[in-house]
Amino acid sequence: MKTSHLIATVGGTGHLKPASGTWGSAAGLLLAWGLHALGGPALLIAALVFVWFAGLWAVKAETLGKANHDPSEIVVDEVVGIWIAFLPVSIGAAHVGAPLTALWPGWVAAFLGFRLFDIWKPWLVGRADRRNDALGVMLDDVIAGIFTAVLVIALAAFSHLVLMA
């Protein structure tokens, strides 16, 4: 199997059916958890940057000369997006010295929020998706991840300032 295919499908995860994007997001969340456990938010951020560039290269290679710019088996974009969505949880856990299990509402919100924005494709997410190129494939999930990270932060603030006050 080609390296670009392994990266684009996250080791074949993208071939799981149905809902390959959801499988890719779930795999990404597990990978983020592992990266956090090994090196905290710093390792997660470093891996995110690396996987962004590797994913962009792999998506270009896998879609070169094909009519479909975003085949369902490509899920490296979901991994990058869910990592961005998960960053506030990783940073928060590291900041207070809490185990990730203690922040379970945050990672549940990150997963569900990311899937919502990735499927719904509001505003800038949809605009990036309509680029119909490898950058658009990656960028729509980056934007969905950013939207979700903001949502996770807002939900955490609400929880701490209103519900626990």
Secondary structure, 3 states (H helix, E strand, C coil): CCHHHHHHCCCCHHHCCCCHHHHHHHHHHHHHHHHHHHHHHHHHHHHHHHHHHHHHHHHHHHHCCCCCCCCCCCCHHHHHHHHHHHHHHHHHHHHHCCCHHHHHHHHHHHHHHHHHHHHHCCHHHHHHHCCCCHHHHHHHHHHHHHHHHHHHHHHHHHHHHHHCC
